[in-house]
Amino acid sequence: MAEGATESRSRDGWARTSALLALTFNINRDPKKQRAVSPDAFNPWAEKGKAKAPQQRVPLTVLRDVFVRPDGKPNGGKRRGSRRKRT
């Protein structure tokens, strides 16, 4: 088995195992004393402490510019061909 395939199989196995461990932990925890835990807390392959890229806020007009044509009609939804039976 190739080294990449071995690592991939290990990651997949730990993803499943950590999901079961998180489920077991969250079922048995005291909600008043403890917070819910994600599967990443039990997964040794999970990247911890990695900073997420900051999200950029943009006005909603950007969506209009992307999804609406200049003539005011929505983009997409064009049917190719006819659905009627030809006789």
PENORWO-V953560 format. One record per pair of residues at least 6 apart in sequence whose C-alpha atoms are under 6 Angstrom apart, sorted by the first residue. I is the first residue (numbers start at 1). J is the second residue. D is the distance in Angstrom with one decimal. If there is no record, write none. Layout:
I/J/D ; I/J/D
This chain:
14/43/6.0 ; 18/39/5.0 ; 18/42/5.1 ; 18/43/5.3 ; 19/39/4.8 ; 22/39/5.1 ; 26/36/5.7 ; 40/46/5.6 ; 67/75/5.5 ; 68/74/4.6 ; 68/75/5.4 ; 69/75/5.9
